[in-house]
Amino acid sequence: MAAESLLEFPCDFPLKIMGANQADFAQTIAAIVARHAPDFDAASIEMRPSKAGNYMSLTCTVRAVSQVQLDELYRELTSHPMVKVVL
């Protein structure tokens, strides 16, 4: 039987989320992440504006418990209109 994931769960998993530099971008992303990882601490978000200040990069590290959890979080983030890229 093939392994579903190369990750061993639970694990700390960093997600980089990029979008337009809007006032409520970080709060919106934090709320989405917290829905999928209830123990996520929004204070741990690392924020980096682009050189011109038009975009914001957020690094959110979650305690991932399953591949399904990560897939659902990734799906919700990538479908959000404020989000340009999720890595």
Secondary structure, DSSP 8 states (H G I E B T S, - for coil): ---S-SS-SSEEEEEEEEEE--TTHHHHHHHHHHHH-TT--GGG-EEEE-TTSSEEEEEEEEEE--HHHHHHHHHHHHHSTTEEEE-
